[in-house]
Amino acid sequence: MCLTYISPACAAGDLPTYLPKITPAEFFPNADRFGPPQGDPPIVPVYRGDQLQGFIFLNSDFANSVGYSGKPIHLLAGIDPKGVITGIKLVDHKEPIVLVGIPEARIVAAMNALIGKDMKPVASGAEKPPQVDIVSGATVTVLVMGDSVVRAASKLIRSGRVGGGDGAAASAALPPVVKTLDLARSDVRDWESLVGDGSVRRLHLGIGDINDAFAKSGSAAAGQYPEPGEASDTFIELYVALVTAPTIGRSLLGEDGYQRLKDSLKPGQQAIVVAGNGPYSFKGSAYVRGGIFDRIEILQDGNSTRFRDRNHTRLGALDAVGAPEFREIGLFVTPPEFTLDPTQPWQLQLLVQRSLGGRDKAFLTFDLGYTLPDGYIRREQRAVTVPESAAPPASQQATAAAAPPPDADEPLWMRIWRSSTISIGITAFMLATLTGIFFFQNLLVRRPVFYTWVRRGYLALVLVWLGWYANAQLSVVNVVTFTNALVTGFRWEFFLAAPLIFILWAATAGGLLFWGRGPFCGWLCPFGALQELTNTAAKWLKVPQITVPWGLHERLWPIKYIIFLGLFGLSLYSVDMAERFAEVEPFKTAIILKFSRSWPFVAYAVALLVIGLFIERFFCRYLCPLGAALAIPGRIRTFEWLRRWEECGSPCQRCAKECPVQSIHPEGHINVNECIYCMHCQELYYDDHRCPHMIQVRLKREKFAAMSSPAMRSGGKGPATVITAGGKPVVASPVATPPPN
């Protein structure tokens, strides 16, 4: 089996496979031919006759381009020798919002805002990265696409291959040097020599180092919980080595171990040994609970990955002569979606955490840099076809390498959050308001009219601002994507790219602990708000309401669970198919695209809303897979906030009959799986004119007040006093005044 390093071009995009989909003239006017691919990652020169016009590159070869689907979005872009973007073409993607929903032409039109932009000032940090036009409903997709093209062009310019001006070519006067692992070198060496030349790298942290680092971190609380022991004592001693290199692999793993590793590696994968001593474990315990090693992370060129248990093999000892004994040794294989170039420097980042007495923790990171010694690297030059006049200045590459990192290297999600501060603030205020409504619900529901208008106003804000304006509609697609990310490689950057969606999911997850699915389904779902508000209008217009017989109702509500389980099972086979079948949700049509879609989708969404005029929240009750997905973990809720009287269900059925989604069983208990937490039953709970229990309490109170009147306290002599209680005349006999308590 060959362990030769597979370049990002081969692993991520394979530029030549997309060239048949384009013509040179699409990127450069009057261009008539492509030249052979050059360099690594490859770029393709474009010519008009013998005159160089510019180059074509694939965004995913140079920058992260993972979109909302969790898969890379591949775009070809043209850049002229001076560093100006000349054309962009979307050639491959798996984005659900584009596959079924927004026309691809709108996405391409938004990306065309980058055409004509000079990338040299961006690459040098003199200017901020240009922004693409936002497409409503596909914000994350478009931002990721634009960011990947800008990052790729900037990286290409900083490498010195493009941007020299005056016809500068992709490579300099000298042919590009391609570096690969030297598989011919496979001698066996001892531990001392491996450590001595950097084949094995070491990081030593003493207890004093850790305590000083936390004390200087700016967190006063972290400094109050120092590690016990002497300052010179070892906290952790960490060693790391790239065992894909035959010499290092055979020396540390032994001949048999290295052969097994060779046979198991896929093309492009790398293997790393991490060994540690000291009281602090680099493995931690999260991999036991969740299968992820959260204390170590591999970083290279702005990309990073953490390992999961499926990427890990436990080793008992290292085979190299003179190797010390280690408390723990792990053999880690990089996941297929992360490309680690073994010929370039990379870092292992160690996360050190400190408990602050209770549940709070403080964190610091320490980097262990790794550069493969030159003796393991083979260099070769490849000839390229470039006009002689196109050579860039000799100092261009050195100048580019010395340039400071530009603002374009800032992660996309950080720029999105910083540009969305107003929307984030409004969303945070809405969530804080909703939390106040829930915590002080008993005060609100005692004022039914006021509470009704508070609820209607909140739902209107959710529909108009959160849904139609901000497009923050959660979907079962989010659940499928999140699950797929856990399987294929979880990355926070992807989920952080949509701030409002991330915040709403965090709030919904927290709400499950307190109130089940009710906070989202009853208050934060824009389509749910649309259903309820249209049904409210229908009731005001005297549209007759249909009450589904209880026996039929309890057989219909499992349908949404069947739909969810079907989508979840389908996602394990094909996420793309699951996202297409998730169109059972009308959210994209009614909220994201605001009914601007082909007629079958619009007709389906309108039909559900029309049914909802007669059966309140019909879709929520019987068809919503997202509601089912939230109801399942919602069973873990810790608190019971909805109050009930002993008479509820036996004999009183008023709450059950008036529940807008029929979530109250005839015997009186509330089915939290179906409850949307509208609190209508709590209004009845305190209403002494509608709740039979409270009516009896009120009558007793009025009777006692009448019996305690001055006429009744006159000694009990005289005619009987006629009073009114509950609208009926009552004859009260003279009684003595009750003694005070």
Buried (B, 14 or more C-beta within 10 A) or exposed (E): EEBBBBBBBBBBBBBBEBBEEBBBBBBBEEBEEBBEBBBBBBBBBBBBEEEBBBBBBBBBBBBBBBBBBBBBBBBBBBBBBBBBBBBBBBBBBBBBBBBBBBEEEBBBEBBBBBBEBBBBBBBBBEBEBBBBBEBBBBBBBBBBBBBBBBBBBBBBBBBBBBBBEEBBBBBBEEBBEBBBBBBEEBEBBEBEBBBEEBBBBEBBBBBBBBBBBBBEBEBEEBBEBBBEBEBEEBBBBBBBBBBBBBBBBBBBBBEEBBBEBBEEBEEBBBBBBBBBBBEBEBBBEEBEEEBBBBBBBBBBBEBBBBBBEEBBBEBEEBBBEEBEEBBBBBBBBBBBBBBBBBBEEBBBBBBBEBEBEEEEEBEBEBEBEBEBEEEBBBEEEBEBEBEEEBBBBEEBBEEBEEEEEBEBBBBBBEBBBEEBEEBBEBBEEBBEBBBEBBEEBEEBBBEBEEBBEBBBEBBEBBBBBBBBEBBBBBBBBBBBBBBBBEEBBBBEBBBBBBBBBBBBBEBBEEBBEBBBBBBBBBBBBBBBBBBBBBBBEBEEEEEEEEEBEEEEBBEBBEBBBEBBBBBBEBBEEEBBEBBEBBBBBBBBBBBBBEEEBEEEBBEBBBEBBEBBBEBBBBBBBBBBBBBBBBBBEBEEBEEEBBEBBEBBBEEBBBBBEBBBBBBBBEEBBBBBBBBBBBBBBBBBBBBBEBBBBBBEEBBEEBBEEBBEEEEBBEEEEEEEBEBEBEEEEBEBEBEEBEEEE
